[in-house]
Amino acid sequence: MIEIRNLVAGYGANPVLRNVDLEIRQGELVSVIGPNGAGKTTLLRTISGLVRPSSGEVTMDGQDLTRLNPDEIVALGVVHVPEGRMVLTRMTVKENLMIGAFKRSDNGAVKRDLDRAMGMFPILGERIGQMAGTLSGGEQQMLAIARGLMGAPRLLMLDEPSLGIAPIIVSNIFKVIKEIQAAGVTILMVEQNATKALAAADRAYALDLGSVTASGPADALLKDERVRQAYLGL
């Protein structure tokens, strides 16, 4: 579904990603793990068109994404839930959710997806008319993921979904992420909690200093001694 070949990307003259190769098959949950500064966020920003690569390829079903604007990439079904949640704090929960559907005209399906989001995150239904800025950090993360789902994604990209959230809420969010995958959405997840990321994923990549240092089935990486020492603290 997604193929990345020899990707070099960064900011100005400084490359952050160096000859990255990565693929995502339809229906998979793929995790990318690595330390701060490894290039994980830059990878997602490049796929979603927010960062232009200096060389290499990013294709979706054979279509080149590197020449498209971010809104055109969203229209193809690639939805990016950024690190830090980025909810619109002075708008209500419902307004935030409806902004996620801004490229859609299928009103009946939008209504069904809104109901589905409320079912996945019942607390959002209770807060539907509340300003997003008054939500807790965990509730804002739920809102950010639900807003992403409102875009009817084929590929949902999640950047650090557990960052700064209480452990009990993290467990609930990872449960919902698996439900989203089971519903047929392909997921690419960047996550600093490497143990949880590998436990949830089908396949995984380890990224360090902008390069892929390990890849394969997630359960194999969980058992790999190099990965355990470098990324799992074991």
N, C-alpha and C positions, 0 to 999 in steps of 0.2 A: 504493500500500500504506500509506504513512505520509503524512499531510498535516498541516502545521503552518501556522497562519494567525494573523497579528497577535499572536504570542506575546510576552508580557511576563512575566518571572520573575526572581526574585532572592532575597535573604536579608533579612528584615525589611522596612524601608521603602525599601531601596535596590535598584532594578531593575538586573539585570545584562544581561538580554536585552531588547531594545527593538523590538517590532513585527517579529519575525522571521517570515519566510515561507520554507518549505522543503518539498520533497517527495522521497520515495524510492519508486521503482517496484520492483515485485517482480523479484528477480534481479539488481538493480544493486549495484555497489559505489560508494557516495557518500562522498567525503572532505570534511571541514571543516578548513580551514586558517586560521591567524591567529596573532597574537602572544600571549604570556602575558597573561592578564587580559581576553582578547577575549570570553569567555563560552562557550568551546567545551565545557568540562566541565559547566557549568551546563545547557547544552542537553541533553546526554545524561542528566544527573540529572533533568531535568524530564520527558523522555520516559519514563524508567523509574519515575517516581512518587516519587523521593526529594526533589524540590523541587516545591511546588505553585505553579502559575502564578497571577499576580494577574489576568490576562486573556488571552484568545486561546484557540486550539483546538489540540489534538493528537489526531488520530484515526488509527486503524488499520483499514483496510477499512471506514471509516465509523463505527466504534465510538469513542466518546469515552474517551480514556485518562485524562483529567485528574481524573476522579472515582473512579478505581480505586486500590487500595493496591498497593504494589510487588509483592507476591507474586501478586496477581491479574493484573498486567501480565506477569509471568514466565509464568504459566499460559497466556497468549495467545500465547506464543512470542517475547517480547521479552526478550533476555538481554544484560546489561550487564557487560562486562569492564572494571573500573575502572582509572584511572591508579594506578600504584604497585603493581599486581598483587594485593595484598590476599589472598595465600594464607594459609591457617591453618597457621602455622609449626610448631605442636606436634602436628600430625596428619600422617599419612603421605601420600604422593602419591596412593595409591589412595583414601584417605578423603576427600581434597580433591576428587577427581574424582567420587566418589559423591555428595558434597554437591551438586554441580552438577545431579544428577538427582533432587533431593528432591521435586519436584512430580510425578514420573512413577511410574506403576504398571505400565508395560509392560516387565516384567523381561527378556524376550528381546531387545527392541530396545535396552534399556539396555546389555546385555552386548555387543551388536553395536557400539554407539557407543563403548563402552570400548575394544574391539579396534581400532576405526577411529582413535581418539585415539592409541593406542599406535603405529599404523602411520604417522600423520602426524608424531608426535614420538617416534621410537624411544628416545631417551634417557630418556623418562619410563617406558618399559617396564623399562629397566635399573634405574631408581630407584624402582620401584613400592612397595617397602616402606620407603623412606627417609623421614625426617622432612622436610617441605617447607622448613623453615627452614634446612636444610643445603644446599639447592640454590643454584647460582649465580643471579645476577640474570636471565640469559638463560633458564635452565632454569625459574625461577619464572614468567617471562612465558609460556613455552610451557605451563606447568601452568595458568596463569590462562585462557589461550585454550582449552585442552582442557577445562577445567572448564566454561567457557561452552558448548562444544559438547555437553556431557553434558545440557544442558537442552533439547536438540532445538530450537534456535532457528529461528524463521522470519526474525527480524531479529536479527543479532548486532551489538552496538555495542561498538566497541573504542576505548578512550581511551588515546592515546599508546603504542601497542604497541612503539615503538622506543626509548622513553625509558631512558637509562642502560644501554644494551646494546651490546656490541661489534659493530662493523660486519659481521663475517662472520655473526654470529647474526641480526642484523637482516635480512640478505638472505634467510636461511632462513625467518624468520618471515613476511616479505612473500610468499615463494613459497607457503607454506602458506595464507596468507590468500586468495590467488588460487585455490588448490585448493578451499578452503571455498566460495568463490563459485561455482566450476564445479560443485560438488555440489548447487547449488540454494539456498544460503543467501543471503539479502539482507544486505548489510553497510553499516553507517554507521560510518565511521572518523574519529576526531579525531586529527590527527597534526601535530606541530610541524615535522617534516622535510617541508616543503611539496613539495619536488621529488619525493621518493619517494611521497608521498601522491597527487600529481597523476598520476604515472606509472602508479600502480596502479588509479586510479579510472576509472569511466565518466563520472561527472559530479562537480562539486565546487562548494563554496560557500566564499567567503572571509568571515570574520567579524572585525570590529574594533569595539571599544568597544560590544559588544552588538548590533551591526547588521550585516546582510548588505551587503557592499560590492561583491561580484562573484559571479556564478554562471554556470554553463553547462557544456558538455562539458569534461572535464578537459584534453584536448589543446589546446582553444582557450585555456583559462586559462594553460596552460604557455607559450603564445606571446603572451599579452596583456602589453604593455609595462608597464602599471600594476601588474599582478600580479607580474611579474618583478622590478620595482624594489622593491615594497613587501614582498613575502613570500619571494621567492627569492634576494634579495641579488645580482641580476644587473643 
